[in-house]
Amino acid sequence: MQTRSTGANQVWVSINVMWMSSSLRGLNKFGLGMCIRDDEGHFVLAKMEWIYLFLDVDLWEAPSILFALRWVCDLQLAKVVLRWTRRW
């Protein structure tokens, strides 16, 4: 995990974003999991969402970025490192 600190008052957080696809009874179901860690690598907060959209698996990176950025905005985080993992 990458974390950065640029001084006592400027702390970076890392958000690990994992998404996976599942075909359940013909539905396109995607799971999106996000975990926030502080600048020392300690767990802070996690979020999981199941999303039903009809997209090709290869196109799911862009919506996962959108969901992660919305969460960052909702939490009013300023200095964030985003990392992605894709599972099938």
SULRANOR-V236872 format. One record per residue. N is the residue number from 1. RES is the residue in one letter. SS is DSSP state (~ for helix, > for strand, _ for the rest). Layout:
{{N/RES/SS} {N/RES/SS}}
This chain:
{{1/M/_} {2/Q/_} {3/T/_} {4/R/_} {5/S/>} {6/T/_} {7/G/_} {8/A/_} {9/N/_} {10/Q/_} {11/V/>} {12/W/_} {13/V/>} {14/S/>} {15/I/>} {16/N/>} {17/V/>} {18/M/>} {19/W/>} {20/M/>} {21/S/>} {22/S/>} {23/S/>} {24/L/>} {25/R/_} {26/G/_} {27/L/>} {28/N/>} {29/K/>} {30/F/>} {31/G/>} {32/L/>} {33/G/>} {34/M/>} {35/C/>} {36/I/>} {37/R/>} {38/D/_} {39/D/_} {40/E/_} {41/G/_} {42/H/_} {43/F/>} {44/V/>} {45/L/>} {46/A/>} {47/K/>} {48/M/>} {49/E/>} {50/W/>} {51/I/>} {52/Y/>} {53/L/_} {54/F/_} {55/L/_} {56/D/_} {57/V/~} {58/D/~} {59/L/~} {60/W/~} {61/E/~} {62/A/~} {63/P/~} {64/S/~} {65/I/~} {66/L/~} {67/F/~} {68/A/~} {69/L/~} {70/R/~} {71/W/~} {72/V/~} {73/C/~} {74/D/~} {75/L/~} {76/Q/_} {77/L/_} {78/A/_} {79/K/_} {80/V/>} {81/V/>} {82/L/>} {83/R/>} {84/W/>} {85/T/>} {86/R/>} {87/R/>} {88/W/_}}
